[in-house]
Amino acid sequence: MSIRVNFENNLDELKSKITEMGELSIVALEKSFKALKTQDVEIALKVIEGDTAIDKLETEINQFTIWIMAKEAPVSRDLREIIGILKISSEIERVADFAVNIAKATIKIGKPTPLLNITHLEQMKDLSIEMLKKALQSFLEEKILLAKEVADLEDEVDQHSRETYKKLTAYLSEHPEETNQLVQLLFINRFLERTADHITNIAESTAYLIKGQIYDFNS
């Protein structure tokens, strides 16, 4: 087997692990929000426990990329691709961490009457998952237009976040007895907003890989 073919096979394996990380993170986001909507502590605990598998994949990716860089000494585009994979795995791990944070906030909320109906949190979660799917597709298929679409969706998440913050703080001033739940929902609002930021970073890393120049989609 030629050196080049071997290198491409190693990249394919890394991309497969990135895909698996992304899929597990999407499941974690979905489950954490289901736990929030249904106030199901058992589901929330499963999200927290499942984070170990995502962390393990990130460690495997990091170790594998270091091995490839030492063995193959990649340059130019190959090096960009390796660096891009390292950055993307780190961003996906952060997305998974925010899913865990949502699960922990759900446990802290407990069993009061849910106040999700006064927020835009579900829309933010749905947009974040759509963003992550597009970002991963952009990376795997090297489509920069998809990366730019991710940035456009982030603007929608930010708008929902601002509106949710206003609604929750206004409700809090009138219903101090709901302080615990409202504070946790404010945290979740922030977690989802930051989730979108990290997914946009994936799109930026993909754009750098494709074009060889740094993009700031948040500007």
N, C-alpha and C positions, 0 to 999 in steps of 0.2 A: 504494500500500500504506500502511495507517495506521501510525502510530508504534508502536502497541501490537502489531500483527501483526508488525512488523519486529523488535521486542524479543523476542517469543516465538520467532521463527525463530532469532534469535541464541542464545537460551537452549538451544534444541533442538540447535544445532550444538555448543555447549559440552558438553551432556549426552552427545552422541554421542562426543566426544573423551574424556570421563570413562569411558564404557563401554569404549572401545578400550583406554585405559590399564589399566583393571581386568582386562580379558581378557588382555592381554599380561603383566600381573603374575601372574595365575593360571598361565599357561603357564610363566613363569619359575620359579615355585615348584615346579611339577610336574617340570620339566626338571632343576632343581638337585637335587631329591631323587632323581630317577632316576640322575643322575650319582653321587650319594652311595652309593646302593644297589649300583650296578654298578661303582663305582670307575672311571667312564669320564671321563677328563680332557677328551676332545674335547667331550662334552656340556657339561661345566662351562665350558669356554672359550666355547661358543656362548651360554650364559646371560650371561656377562660382556659379550660383544660386543653382545648384544641389548638391553642396558640403555640403549644410546644412543637407541633408538627411543622408549622410555618417557620419558627425559629430554626429548627433543624435543617430545613431546606436552605435557608439563607446561609447557614454555616457551611453546608456542603458546596453551595455556589461559590462562596468566598474562598474556600480551600481549593476548589477545582480551578478557579481563575488564577490563583497564585501559582498553582502547579503548571498551568498552560503558559503563563508569562515566563516562568523560569525555564521551561523546557523548549518553548517555541520562539521566545524573544520576539513577539509580534511588533510590527511597526506600522505606521500610517493607518489605513482604514481598519486593519485587523486589531490594532491596539485600541482604536476608538471603540470598536465593537466590544472588546473585553471590558474596557472602562465603563462603557454604557451598561453592560450587564451587571457590573458591580453596583453602579448607582441605582439602577432600576430595582434590583433585589432589595436594596436598603429601603427604597421608598415603599415597596409593597409591604415590607415588614412593618413599617410605620402605619400603613393603612390597617393592617391586622391589629396592631396595638390599639388603634382608636376603636375598633370593633370590641376589643376587650374592655376598653374604658366605658363604652356604652353599656356593656353587660354589667360592669361593676356599679355604674350609676343606677341601673335598673334594680339591682339588689338593694341599694341604699334607699330607693324610692319606696319600696315595700308594696303595700296593697291599698293605698287610697284611691279614690275615684280618679281615673286617668284624665289628664288635661291636654292630651296630644291634639285634640280638636282645635285648640287655639294656636297651634304652631304650624310651621311648614316643614317639620322635621322629616316626615315621610317623603315629601317631594325631594328634599335634599339627599336623603338616602338613595332614592331611585336614580337621581341624577348622578350621584357619585358612582354607583354601580355601572351606569351607562358609560360614564367617563373612563372607568377602569377597563371595561371591555374594549372601548375604542383605543385606549392607550396601548393595551397589549396587542391588539390587532395591528395598530400602526407600527409597533416595534417588530412584530413577527413578519409583516408583509412589506415593511419599509415604505409606508405611505404617509408622506408628510402632511397631506391634507387632513387625514384623520387626526393627526397630532394637533393641528390648528382647531379642529372641531372640539377637541377636549378643552382647549382654552376658552372657547365660546360658552361651553356648558358651565365652566367654572364661574363665569359672570352671573349665570342664573342662580347657582348655589349661593354666591355672595349676596345677591338680592334677597333670596329667601332667608338667609341668615340675619340680615339687617331687620327684616320685617318680623321675624320670630323674636328677636331680641326686644324690639319695641313692644310687642304684644305681651311677652312674658313679664317684662319689668312693669308694664302698666297694670297687669293683673295682680302682680305681687303687691303693689302699693294699695290695692283694694282688698286683697285677701291674704293678710299676713299669716293666717293659720295654715296656708298652703306653702309656707316658705321652703320646707325641705324638698318637696317635689319640684317646685319652680326653680330652685337653685340647681338641682340635678338636671333639669331640662335645659337650663342655660348652659351647663357644662356640655351636654350632649350637642346642643347647637354649635358650640365651639369645636367639639370633636369632629363633627361632620364638615364644618367649614375648613378645618385643617386637613381632613381627609382629602377634600377636593384640591387643596394646595399641593399635597404630596403626589396626587395623581397627575396634576399639571406638570410637576417636576419630571415624571416619567415621560410625558410627551416632549418636554424640552430635551431630555437626554436622547430620545429617539430622533428628534430633529437634528441634534448635533451629530449623531451617528450617520444620518443620511447625507447631510449637507456639509459637515465638517466645520460648522460655525455655531457659536453659542446663541441661543434664542432665549428671550425673556418673555414668555407668554403672559406673565402676571403684570407687565407694565402697561 
